Amino acid sequence: MSSRITIAALAVALVCLGAVAVFAQTPERVPHLGSEGQTAYRNYLTLKPHRAFVISEGGGYGTGFNSATLESAIQNAMGPCQRRDPNGTCKPYALDGHVVWSMPEELVRAAAIIRVKASAAASGGRCAGPVGRDLPAGSPADLALAPQPLVQLNEALDAGKHDIRALLIVRDCRVAFERYKDGLSREYNHALYSVTKSVSATLAGILLHQGRLRSLDAPIATLVSKPSVMSQDSWAKAERITFKNVMQMSSGLDYKSDPSRHPIYAVNVDRLAMALSPGFVADPGTRYNYSDGDASITGAVVASVADRNLYSFAREALFNPLQMANHDWPYPDAAGRSPGGWALRLRPMDMAKFGQLYIQKGEWNGQRLFAADFVEQAWMPGSVSFYALHWWIGNSREANGTPYFYANGFKGQRIFVFPTLRVVVVLSSSLPLPEVRAVDTLIVTAVIEATGPKRPVTVDALDALKQIQGRGFAGETRVAQTDQDRPRR
């Protein structure tokens, strides 16, 4: 049959059957759903006998489809079958990673036939099976991510010579894109700066689920002991401030933010006492004021309620269940408390798993770490519309109406979570503030466009994205560096 068959002909034939087809990357290979997609589809396919899917590079065959009807439809579009199995059945799908059906090159390289979406929608973006040290990989085509916006994102990052250390894009618990700076890999950890705050908030959610913390509305004075260096008069402020107040940065205390010179970052002070030392400038819960003093109180409360060091509790209750690796939480204060608002170091892959945990509403590998409704609490605005429980709330008007939330760290550390899109994006970088804002916009725009309707998936774009992923970022460092900015293996 002539190689000038249009892709529309095959697409129409398969759509009439209700079939799920897969776009081939080259004339020799096609993408695959893998074992996760295969499992997710099984019951679905049983109920829809005329549906089919194609698998390669991952083993297994599509099951539950009417092969004779499918063969007839493909013959109408592409001509006679060119290979059959020993039973005489035509095999219009991949076998051991190779296309068994002979497709004209023009057709294969033209554009996507149909993007596979059904399994992801059925799973709600959750991991299809147990996750180990790293999230599984998945191709953008399999995950219904148009590659061209991701290509444009990376081209813009490269053109701007931004100092990007890691960029990961995850959909439906599979890594669709992963790229690191030259000389780095997924095994390096990075300073999260204030992304640490979102982790501390999550530990509070875990304590709620465990029953050790009864309410976020409890006064600070009922949750942690008075530091010995504090007077009783100063400690009285802790009786007015609730745990939720400090997690929403609304303690009402007169904290002056200065990341370079504020003494709260020193290791020879009691940070809880220092955080409570300023006077009130507003009633608790009424005024937002970004404060590493409030975050220090958060960390002290979590450690007190957990009855152990903050880092020890994080390892036990969060890092170990998620099988995180190569993490650290340095710079404890004079009282031995790890800082609740900064200093945590994680691999970008583990940052992605942390974001995925919120997509899955607190469940991981069959274990519930925090209650499903804690996600709503964590992302509910406090005294301002853009800040929740140590999570930032994205401006949905800048994202085509799509809600998103993010953990936000100095110099461009980010964990973006787009719950309705089932997407997590991780950024590790070292950028001055104007560049941080520009890169944030580039990332949000790319995610919205890549997940939007009617986005073409072309082999050329997939090939270009693969080539980009194969080379490292080579941006320029244009912001002052300290020892903690050095990636560590």
Secondary structure as GFF3:
##gff-version 3
##sequence-region A 1 489
A	DSSP	alpha_helix	7	17	.	.	.	ID=ss1
A	DSSP	alpha_helix	34	47	.	.	.	ID=ss2
A	DSSP	alpha_helix	67	78	.	.	.	ID=ss3
A	DSSP	beta_strand	94	95	.	.	.	ID=ss4
A	DSSP	beta_strand	98	99	.	.	.	ID=ss5
A	DSSP	alpha_helix	105	110	.	.	.	ID=ss6
A	DSSP	alpha_helix	118	123	.	.	.	ID=ss7
A	DSSP	alpha_helix	147	159	.	.	.	ID=ss8
A	DSSP	beta_strand	164	171	.	.	.	ID=ss9
A	DSSP	beta_strand	174	180	.	.	.	ID=ss10
A	DSSP	beta_strand	190	191	.	.	.	ID=ss11
A	DSSP	alpha_helix	195	210	.	.	.	ID=ss12
A	DSSP	three_ten_helix	220	222	.	.	.	ID=ss13
A	DSSP	alpha_helix	232	235	.	.	.	ID=ss14
A	DSSP	three_ten_helix	236	239	.	.	.	ID=ss15
A	DSSP	alpha_helix	243	247	.	.	.	ID=ss16
A	DSSP	three_ten_helix	263	265	.	.	.	ID=ss17
A	DSSP	alpha_helix	271	275	.	.	.	ID=ss18
A	DSSP	alpha_helix	292	306	.	.	.	ID=ss19
A	DSSP	alpha_helix	310	314	.	.	.	ID=ss20
A	DSSP	pi_helix	315	319	.	.	.	ID=ss21
A	DSSP	beta_strand	345	346	.	.	.	ID=ss22
A	DSSP	alpha_helix	348	359	.	.	.	ID=ss23
A	DSSP	beta_strand	363	364	.	.	.	ID=ss24
A	DSSP	beta_strand	367	368	.	.	.	ID=ss25
A	DSSP	alpha_helix	374	378	.	.	.	ID=ss26
A	DSSP	beta_strand	392	393	.	.	.	ID=ss27
A	DSSP	three_ten_helix	396	399	.	.	.	ID=ss28
A	DSSP	beta_strand	405	409	.	.	.	ID=ss29
A	DSSP	beta_strand	413	418	.	.	.	ID=ss30
A	DSSP	beta_strand	423	429	.	.	.	ID=ss31
A	DSSP	alpha_helix	433	450	.	.	.	ID=ss32
A	DSSP	alpha_helix	459	469	.	.	.	ID=ss33
A	DSSP	three_ten_helix	483	485	.	.	.	ID=ss34
###
